[in-house]
Amino acid sequence: MAKARRTTHRSSKGTKLYAVRDSKGRFKDIQSYKRSHAADMRRKSKKEKAR
């Protein structure tokens, strides 16, 4: 399964946002960069798990 492509935007308050789009290009999920980055850091990549 391909990784979801995320594009960055800014909210009206100026906080950085990640927008995940579906295959048709419509917004599937929008979340703050801070939250999504923290979730990415909690997960380990395949290479890290192999060690």
N, CA, C and O atoms as CSV, one atom per row, in Angstrom:
chain,resi,resn,atom,element,x,y,z
A,1,MET,N,N,0.834,-1.179,0.000
A,1,MET,CA,C,0.000,0.000,0.000
A,1,MET,C,C,0.880,1.244,0.000
A,1,MET,O,O,1.836,1.330,0.771
A,2,ALA,N,N,0.569,2.185,-0.841
A,2,ALA,CA,C,1.370,3.404,-0.955
A,2,ALA,C,C,1.115,4.331,0.226
A,2,ALA,O,O,0.008,4.387,0.763
A,3,LYS,N,N,2.149,5.052,0.615
A,3,LYS,CA,C,2.026,6.008,1.704
A,3,LYS,C,C,1.148,7.171,1.251
A,3,LYS,O,O,1.248,7.624,0.111
A,4,ALA,N,N,0.296,7.645,2.141
A,4,ALA,CA,C,-0.569,8.773,1.809
A,4,ALA,C,C,0.282,10.017,1.593
A,4,ALA,O,O,1.181,10.309,2.382
A,5,ARG,N,N,0.001,10.729,0.547
A,5,ARG,CA,C,0.756,11.946,0.252
A,5,ARG,C,C,0.150,13.108,1.034
A,5,ARG,O,O,-1.063,13.316,1.015
A,6,ARG,N,N,1.001,13.856,1.717
A,6,ARG,CA,C,0.528,14.970,2.528
A,6,ARG,C,C,1.071,16.276,1.968
A,6,ARG,O,O,2.245,16.375,1.610
A,7,THR,N,N,0.212,17.261,1.899
A,7,THR,CA,C,0.639,18.591,1.477
A,7,THR,C,C,0.481,19.528,2.658
A,7,THR,O,O,-0.421,19.357,3.478
A,8,THR,N,N,1.364,20.526,2.746
A,8,THR,CA,C,1.312,21.440,3.883
A,8,THR,C,C,0.522,22.687,3.516
A,8,THR,O,O,0.571,23.171,2.385
A,9,HIS,N,N,-0.196,23.184,4.489
A,9,HIS,CA,C,-0.965,24.423,4.375
A,9,HIS,C,C,-0.786,25.183,5.666
A,9,HIS,O,O,-0.154,24.690,6.600
A,10,ARG,N,N,-1.339,26.383,5.726
A,10,ARG,CA,C,-1.338,27.146,6.976
A,10,ARG,C,C,-2.770,27.516,7.322
A,10,ARG,O,O,-3.567,27.865,6.451
A,11,SER,N,N,-3.078,27.434,8.597
A,11,SER,CA,C,-4.421,27.789,9.053
A,11,SER,C,C,-4.541,29.309,9.124
A,11,SER,O,O,-3.566,30.030,8.910
A,12,SER,N,N,-5.730,29.780,9.424
A,12,SER,CA,C,-5.936,31.229,9.550
A,12,SER,C,C,-5.144,31.806,10.713
A,12,SER,O,O,-4.804,32.990,10.713
A,13,LYS,N,N,-4.851,30.970,11.703
A,13,LYS,CA,C,-4.047,31.413,12.848
A,13,LYS,C,C,-2.555,31.333,12.560
A,13,LYS,O,O,-1.746,31.831,13.342
A,14,GLY,N,N,-2.185,30.710,11.447
A,14,GLY,CA,C,-0.777,30.629,11.076
A,14,GLY,C,C,-0.102,29.325,11.437
A,14,GLY,O,O,1.091,29.159,11.185
A,15,THR,N,N,-0.852,28.377,12.032
A,15,THR,CA,C,-0.229,27.101,12.373
A,15,THR,C,C,-0.118,26.237,11.120
A,15,THR,O,O,-0.956,26.308,10.221
A,16,LYS,N,N,0.918,25.434,11.080
A,16,LYS,CA,C,1.167,24.581,9.922
A,16,LYS,C,C,0.223,23.380,9.950
A,16,LYS,O,O,0.006,22.783,11.004
A,17,LEU,N,N,-0.337,23.028,8.791
A,17,LEU,CA,C,-1.271,21.917,8.691
A,17,LEU,C,C,-0.805,20.921,7.645
A,17,LEU,O,O,-0.133,21.287,6.681
A,18,TYR,N,N,-1.165,19.665,7.841
A,18,TYR,CA,C,-0.969,18.630,6.840
A,18,TYR,C,C,-2.335,18.250,6.298
A,18,TYR,O,O,-3.268,18.025,7.069
A,19,ALA,N,N,-2.463,18.175,4.993
A,19,ALA,CA,C,-3.712,17.737,4.372
A,19,ALA,C,C,-3.433,16.450,3.611
A,19,ALA,O,O,-2.562,16.407,2.742
A,20,VAL,N,N,-4.184,15.400,3.946
A,20,VAL,CA,C,-4.059,14.115,3.267
A,20,VAL,C,C,-5.168,14.049,2.232
A,20,VAL,O,O,-6.327,14.325,2.541
A,21,ARG,N,N,-4.821,13.686,1.008
A,21,ARG,CA,C,-5.800,13.623,-0.066
A,21,ARG,C,C,-6.065,12.176,-0.464
A,21,ARG,O,O,-5.202,11.312,-0.304
A,22,ASP,N,N,-7.261,11.916,-0.983
A,22,ASP,CA,C,-7.565,10.576,-1.483
A,22,ASP,C,C,-7.107,10.468,-2.933
A,22,ASP,O,O,-6.519,11.405,-3.472
A,23,SER,N,N,-7.371,9.338,-3.556
A,23,SER,CA,C,-6.898,9.097,-4.924
A,23,SER,C,C,-7.499,10.067,-5.939
A,23,SER,O,O,-6.914,10.297,-6.997
A,24,LYS,N,N,-8.672,10.642,-5.621
A,24,LYS,CA,C,-9.311,11.597,-6.528
A,24,LYS,C,C,-8.862,13.031,-6.268
A,24,LYS,O,O,-9.305,13.955,-6.951
A,25,GLY,N,N,-7.989,13.219,-5.288
A,25,GLY,CA,C,-7.461,14.546,-5.001
A,25,GLY,C,C,-8.273,15.336,-3.993
A,25,GLY,O,O,-7.961,16.494,-3.717
A,26,ARG,N,N,-9.313,14.723,-3.440
A,26,ARG,CA,C,-10.129,15.417,-2.442
A,26,ARG,C,C,-9.492,15.272,-1.064
A,26,ARG,O,O,-8.777,14.303,-0.806
A,27,PHE,N,N,-9.748,16.233,-0.181
A,27,PHE,CA,C,-9.206,16.156,1.172
A,27,PHE,C,C,-9.836,14.994,1.917
A,27,PHE,O,O,-11.059,14.876,1.985
A,28,LYS,N,N,-8.994,14.139,2.472
A,28,LYS,CA,C,-9.459,13.007,3.265
A,28,LYS,C,C,-9.337,13.333,4.751
A,28,LYS,O,O,-10.208,12.981,5.547
A,29,ASP,N,N,-8.244,14.009,5.117
A,29,ASP,CA,C,-7.984,14.319,6.517
A,29,ASP,C,C,-7.100,15.551,6.592
A,29,ASP,O,O,-6.153,15.681,5.816
A,30,ILE,N,N,-7.394,16.448,7.508
A,30,ILE,CA,C,-6.538,17.605,7.746
A,30,ILE,C,C,-6.198,17.598,9.227
A,30,ILE,O,O,-7.090,17.541,10.073
A,31,GLN,N,N,-4.907,17.658,9.541
A,31,GLN,CA,C,-4.497,17.700,10.936
A,31,GLN,C,C,-3.308,18.636,11.093
A,31,GLN,O,O,-2.634,18.970,10.119
A,32,SER,N,N,-3.061,19.048,12.313
A,32,SER,CA,C,-1.964,19.968,12.563
A,32,SER,C,C,-0.638,19.251,12.329
A,32,SER,O,O,-0.519,18.047,12.559
A,33,TYR,N,N,0.337,19.996,11.878
A,33,TYR,CA,C,1.666,19.462,11.627
A,33,TYR,C,C,2.254,18.904,12.912
A,33,TYR,O,O,2.907,17.861,12.906
A,34,LYS,N,N,2.019,19.603,14.009
A,34,LYS,CA,C,2.559,19.196,15.307
A,34,LYS,C,C,2.067,17.799,15.690
A,34,LYS,O,O,2.852,16.958,16.128
A,35,ARG,N,N,0.767,17.558,15.522
A,35,ARG,CA,C,0.180,16.256,15.872
A,35,ARG,C,C,0.663,15.150,14.949
A,35,ARG,O,O,1.023,14.067,15.409
A,36,SER,N,N,0.673,15.419,13.650
A,36,SER,CA,C,1.062,14.380,12.698
A,36,SER,C,C,2.552,14.068,12.800
A,36,SER,O,O,2.956,12.916,12.644
A,37,HIS,N,N,3.362,15.078,13.058
A,37,HIS,CA,C,4.801,14.866,13.205
A,37,HIS,C,C,5.084,14.020,14.444
A,37,HIS,O,O,5.933,13.128,14.413
A,38,ALA,N,N,4.365,14.304,15.541
A,38,ALA,CA,C,4.545,13.531,16.771
A,38,ALA,C,C,4.159,12.070,16.551
A,38,ALA,O,O,4.817,11.167,17.068
A,39,ALA,N,N,3.091,11.839,15.783
A,39,ALA,CA,C,2.670,10.470,15.480
A,39,ALA,C,C,3.721,9.754,14.634
A,39,ALA,O,O,3.983,8.568,14.835
A,40,ASP,N,N,4.322,10.477,13.689
A,40,ASP,CA,C,5.375,9.899,12.860
A,40,ASP,C,C,6.585,9.503,13.701
A,40,ASP,O,O,7.206,8.468,13.456
A,41,MET,N,N,6.917,10.323,14.685
A,41,MET,CA,C,8.076,10.056,15.530
A,41,MET,C,C,7.837,8.855,16.447
A,41,MET,O,O,8.781,8.152,16.809
A,42,ARG,N,N,6.569,8.618,16.825
A,42,ARG,CA,C,6.261,7.462,17.684
A,42,ARG,C,C,6.394,6.143,16.927
A,42,ARG,O,O,6.684,5.108,17.526
A,43,ARG,N,N,6.182,6.179,15.619
A,43,ARG,CA,C,6.261,4.958,14.812
A,43,ARG,C,C,7.699,4.698,14.386
A,43,ARG,O,O,8.493,5.628,14.239
A,44,LYS,N,N,8.022,3.432,14.191
A,44,LYS,CA,C,9.353,3.081,13.709
A,44,LYS,C,C,9.261,2.635,12.251
A,44,LYS,O,O,8.276,2.016,11.846
A,45,SER,N,N,10.273,2.946,11.479
A,45,SER,CA,C,10.282,2.550,10.072
A,45,SER,C,C,10.647,1.069,9.966
A,45,SER,O,O,11.075,0.463,10.949
A,46,LYS,N,N,10.479,0.486,8.778
A,46,LYS,CA,C,10.827,-0.922,8.560
A,46,LYS,C,C,12.305,-1.159,8.838
A,46,LYS,O,O,12.676,-2.183,9.411
A,47,LYS,N,N,13.153,-0.210,8.432
A,47,LYS,CA,C,14.594,-0.368,8.648
A,47,LYS,C,C,14.944,-0.321,10.128
A,47,LYS,O,O,15.820,-1.054,10.587
A,48,GLU,N,N,14.256,0.549,10.881
A,48,GLU,CA,C,14.516,0.618,12.321
A,48,GLU,C,C,14.063,-0.650,13.026
A,48,GLU,O,O,14.728,-1.106,13.956
A,49,LYS,N,N,12.944,-1.230,12.602
A,49,LYS,CA,C,12.451,-2.467,13.208
A,49,LYS,C,C,13.361,-3.646,12.910
A,49,LYS,O,O,13.450,-4.573,13.715
A,50,ALA,N,N,14.047,-3.628,11.753
A,50,ALA,CA,C,14.903,-4.736,11.341
A,50,ALA,C,C,16.175,-4.826,12.184
A,50,ALA,O,O,16.799,-5.885,12.255
A,51,ARG,N,N,16.552,-3.738,12.812
A,51,ARG,CA,C,17.806,-3.736,13.592
A,51,ARG,C,C,17.718,-4.531,14.848
A,51,ARG,O,O,18.693,-4.616,15.595
